[in-house]
Amino acid sequence: MLNKVALLGACHDHNSSFMRGSAAAPAAIRTVLHNGSANLTSESGLNLSAPGMLHDLGDLDVEQTCAGVMQLADSLSAVIAQGFRPLTLGGDHAITFPLVKAVYERYGVVDILHFDAHSDTYPEFDDNPNSHASPFARIVEQGYVGRLVQVGIRTMTDLTTQFTEAHAIEVLPWRGELPELPLTFERPVYVSIDIDALDPAFAPGVSHHEPGGMSVRDVLQILQGLRANVVAADIVEYNPARDWHDMTAMVCAKFVKELAALLATSTSQTI
């Protein structure tokens, strides 16, 4: 029996540094997902356009302030209580902290697989503890995560290195080679994909271009070989204002299909 998957938007980018614009991402991703240029079947063969397969529940309620992002925890909890496994489209990466909080309240301590160019473990950034550069610091401090694996990282600073080493975070620096596969997790898993994990050649529509990144196929290989019970996921940091002919939007739509298939088919027996 397949799990119920909810597609949601978190239209919030008030905690972005350098450039805002990712609040417009959910609408842009939905547009290309349904524009007819590609079908809604995952590479595993799951047809997400079939009745009851992918439930688009619209956008989560969130106050448009820096602190307001935490309202997403209650909004997502209501969705999870209906039996859905949520796939949330951001928004900047600050949304992940309240979303993981909601998942923790349902499942207890989770493991996290995090794709990103940055570790997002600053104690605070620009005097903002809710910054999109800090969600995983908050998640670790609150005890929501057991094992945190970060893939694609290529911009570690002294501060983030100190934090990751102090908290035994598994940082897999990106040098063009995949980690040893498959990745296996024992606890329920939350997958977070920051689109700037990809090289800008594959995803120009991000605020923080970081050359030397992953390919779309690199990410798919890891996801498709994952041995884990995936209970929630997000796709963040897509900025439509920086995109080129909807290239990045289509990459996000591709990840929507593959993550939705994972969420629909994952069980505790998959590990």
N, C-alpha and C positions, 0 to 999 in steps of 0.2 A: 504494500500500500504506500502511495506517495504522500509526502508531507505537503501541507498547504504553505505556499510561498506568497508573501506579501511584498509588492513593490511600493516603495515609499519615497517621498522627497523630503529633504531637510534643507530648505532654502535659506541658509544662514551663512554669512561670511564676515560677520562683524569682528571676528577674532583673527582676521588675516593680517599679515604684515606685508609691506611692499606694495601689494596691489589687491583690490577686491574684484569680484566678478563671478565667483563660483556659486553664488546664490542663484544664478540663472541657469545652472547646469541641469537640474532635474527636468525642466521643461525642454531643454535642447536635446537631452538624451532620449526622452520619450518621443520626440518628433522623429528622430532618425530611426528609432527602434520600430516605428510603425509607418515609415514613409514608403515602404514597398520595394526599396532597393535591395533588401536581403530578407530571407525568410526568418521565422522565429523558432527554428529547430537548432538545438545545441549539437555540438560535434558528437555527442554520445547518442544522438538520434531522438532525444526527447523533444516533442513538439509542444512548445510553450504557448502556441496559439490555440491549442485544444481547450474546450470548455473546462473551467475549474483549475487550470494548470498554473496560471500566474494572475494573482489578484492585485490589480493596481488600486491601492486604497488612497491615492492622492498624496497630499503633502501633510506632514506632521505639524501640529500647532507649535509655534515657537515665537517668543517675543524677540523683536529685532533690536536687541542690545547685546553688548558683550557678555553680560552675566545671564541674559535670557536663554542662552544656548542650553542651560541645564534643564529647562522645561522639556527638552526632548526625552528625558528619562521617563517622565510620567506619560508622555504621548506614546512612546514605544511600548511601555509596560501594558497599556490598554490593548495594543495590537497583539502582543505576545499572549495575553490572557485569552484571546480568541482562538488560540491554537495555531497561529501563524509562525513561520520562520521568516524573519524580516530581511529584506535586501533594501538598504537605504542608499539613496543617491544624494550626496552632498553637493554643494556646501564645502566649506573648508574642513581641515582635519580636526578642528576643535569639536566637531559634532560627535566624534568617536567616543570621547569620555562619557558623556551622558548615555549614549547608546549602549556601551558596555555595562554601565551601571544597571540599566534595565535588564540586560541579559543575565547579569550576575544575580539579580534579585529572583530570577526564574530558575536558573540552573546551578547557582553557586559558582565557585571559582572556575574560570574558564581558561583555556589556552588560547593564544592569539597568534595568527600568522599575519604578518604585516609586511606589505610591499611598499617601498618608499625609497627615494633618494636620500632622505633625511631620517634620523632616528626619532625626532619629535620628542626628545626627553629633556629639553631645557627645564630647569626648575621654574623659570618664568621667562617671558620674552617681552621686551619693551614694557616692563613692569606689569605685565598682564599674565596672571596665572592660568587664565583660560585660553591663552594663545594657541593658535594652530601649530605652534612649535613645541607645545607642552602636553598634549593629551596623554601620552604614554607615561610621562612622569606622574600625572595624577592617577592614572589607572593602577600603576604599580604601588604608589603610596597608599591607596585605599584597599589594597589586597584583593582586587578583583581578578587578577591574573595569576595563574600558576607558572606557566611557561610562556615566554614571549620570544618569538622567533622573528627577526627582522631581515628581510631579503631585499637586495638592491642598493643597500646603503653605500654612499660614496662621498659623504660630506661631514664626517665626524669632526667635532671640535673638542677642545680640551674639556669643556663643561659636559658635553654629552657623553664623551668617553668615560669621564669620572662616574657619571650616573649609571651608565650601562654596566660598568665593571663592578660598582658597588652593589648592584641589584641582580647580578648574574643573568643579564639579558643576553640572549644568543643573537649577536649581530653577525650576519653573513655578508661581509663586504663584497660589492660587485666588482669583479675584474673580468667579466665576460664568460665565466664558467658557472654552470648550474651547480647547486649544492648536491650532495649525494642524495639520490632519490630512491624510493619514495620518502617524503617526510611523513612521519607517523606521530600522532598525538593520542594521549590516553583520555583526556578530559574533553567535554564539549568544546568546540572550536569556533571562534569568531575570526572571520577573514576581513582584513581591511586593506583595500587597494588604493593607494595614493597614485594618481596617474603620472606624477613626475618620477615614479620608479622607472618608467620607460625612457628611453633615449628620446630627445626632442624630435628626432627624425621620424619617429613613430607617433608621437603625441605632442605636436607643437602647442596645443591649446591648454597650457598651464601657466601659472604666474611666475613660477621659479624654474626656468630652464636649467637643467643640469646635464651637460653632455656626458657621454660614456655610459649610458644606461642600458636597461634590459630591452629586449624585443618583445612584441606581443606574444610570439610563440614561446619564449622563455617562460613567461608567466603562465601561459596555458599548460605547458608541460608540467609545471609544478602543481597546478590546480588539478589537472586530470589524473595525476599520479598520487594525489593526496590520500592518505589512509587516516581518516578522521571522521568524527560525527560533527558536521558543520551545522551550526544552529542559527547563525546570523552572519551578515556580511554588510560591508559598505564599499562604495566607490566614491572617492573624494578628490577635491582640488582640480577638477576640470573647470577651466575658465573659457566659456564660449567666445569672449571678446578677443582672445588670443588665438583662436582656432583658424584653420585654413581649409576651406571647402568642406567643413564638417568632418575632417579626418579624425580628429580626436573624439568627437561625438560618436562616430562609428566604432572606434576602439572601445569606448565605454559601453556601447550597445552590445558588442561582442562579449565583453566581460559580464554584462547583465545576463545574457543567455547561459554562459557557462557556470556562473555562480548560482543562478536559479536552478539549473539542473543538479548541481551539488546539493543545494538545500532541499530540493524535492526528494532526492534519493538517499541522502545520508541517514544512517541509523547508528545506534551504539554498537551494532555488529559489524560496522565497516572497518573497525580498527583491529 
